[in-house]
Amino acid sequence: MISISNPGGRNSLSGKMMCELADAVDVLQAWEGGAGVVLHGENGFFCAGADLKVAAQHMLGPSENGMGEEMSYLMHHTTSRLRALPLISVAAIEGAAVGGGAELATACDFRVMAKDSYIRFVHALLSVVPGWGGGTRLTKIVGRRDALRIVCTADKIHADQAMAFGLCDEVVETSTDTVKVATGFLQKLTANSTAATRALKTVVSQADDDAYRPSLNHEHDVFSRMWGNKASAEQIGKGGASARKGD
Ligand SMILES: CCCC(=O)SCCNC(=O)CCNC(=O)[C@H](O)C(C)(C)COP(=O)(O)OP(=O)(O)OC[C@H]1O[C@@H](n2cnc3c(N)ncnc32)[C@H](O)[C@@H]1OP(=O)(O)O
């Protein structure tokens, strides 16, 4: 289990937390004892993306131009490694997965969502594109037309709608423990031999991973050009999508 915890910031990720996530993936890469992993956020919220308070202080100044690019590089690398693990991964989503949090959810093989939770690609509201590889992965999951709908509108995609898009694999009633349901979901997929499950995951991963590498590189380049420009710096300074909370 990987748990995300930043209680004061809806589990948004600081630079330190991004490094800790990379370390957690290192540990899973070295782990040979199992066949699955659940990713979840503590205190009833999945993840609000990059920590915008840290970003406003340390990632937008004139001498900090390369910071957005470095964040994107690290998170591309980490999420790609997470996706390629020889483990079946399930994101257990409560509350919401917003911005980079939505991108993180797409790095897992499956998503189990609480009925009242939502996924929101808010990047258009911040005048940027996904920077953690989520644009490419979303397109692979839901297809070209629905991906465009989701990223260009920046609408909240609630669990039932996510299910219709193929972005969610199981909806959990609000009174039920989402992590427990995600763990049960995982147990069904990993019930056969651990060695076979791990090998099968590598076969499926290998079948589609190489083909999307150029698209990930393109996404990273576009994000790096846009992050920190005037329009995005203004929105980030205002707290990102929270300035548009009512919609
Ligand atoms: C390539 C990756 C790029 C990115 O990920 S950029 C980040 C994109 N994320 C966003 O724009 C999310 C902005 N936040 C929101 O929309 C809302 O806060 C959100 C997550 C829907 C939660 O709404 P609510 O449940 O109503 O809670 P709230 O707004 O009162 O927030 C509670 C406290 O959490 C803080 N928070 C939320 N998201 C944060 C973030 N990303 N970075 C830093 N702090 C964040 C928020 O400022 C508030 O703090 P405080 O209690 O006022 O001190």
The ligand as an ORCA input file, in Angstrom:
! r2SCAN-3c Opt
* xyz 0 1
  C       1.470     18.907    -13.359
  C       0.727     18.930    -12.095
  C       0.132     20.240    -11.899
  C      -0.711     20.334    -10.667
  O      -1.046     19.397    -10.008
  S      -1.100     21.911    -10.286
  C      -2.236     21.689     -8.904
  C      -3.620     21.439     -9.383
  N      -4.486     21.360     -8.261
  C      -5.346     22.339     -7.955
  O      -5.454     23.353     -8.621
  C      -6.186     22.067     -6.717
  C      -6.561     23.352     -6.011
  N      -7.456     23.031     -4.910
  C      -8.786     22.845     -5.070
  O      -9.358     22.906     -6.127
  C      -9.559     22.541     -3.820
  O      -8.802     22.988     -2.714
  C      -9.850     21.019     -3.665
  C      -8.582     20.198     -3.844
  C     -10.912     20.595     -4.681
  C     -10.381     20.749     -2.219
  O     -11.476     21.590     -1.972
  P     -12.065     21.628     -0.490
  O     -12.301     20.247     -0.031
  O     -13.233     22.564     -0.518
  O     -10.896     22.209      0.429
  P     -10.241     23.691      0.430
  O     -10.264     24.287     -0.934
  O     -10.836     24.466      1.535
  O      -8.729     23.292      0.753
  C      -8.323     22.847      2.028
  C      -6.907     23.319      2.242
  O      -6.082     22.595      1.306
  C      -5.314     23.528      0.566
  N      -5.039     22.981     -0.779
  C      -5.917     22.403     -1.618
  N      -5.293     22.043     -2.746
  C      -3.999     22.426     -2.592
  C      -2.859     22.332     -3.427
  N      -2.903     21.756     -4.651
  N      -1.699     22.802     -2.967
  C      -1.609     23.373     -1.743
  N      -2.658     23.490     -0.916
  C      -3.845     23.013     -1.342
  C      -6.181     24.775      0.505
  O      -5.416     25.921      0.177
  C      -6.719     24.794      1.923
  O      -5.718     25.287      2.787
  P      -6.091     26.302      3.964
  O      -6.971     25.511      4.903
  O      -6.827     27.445      3.341
  O      -4.760     26.685      4.547
*
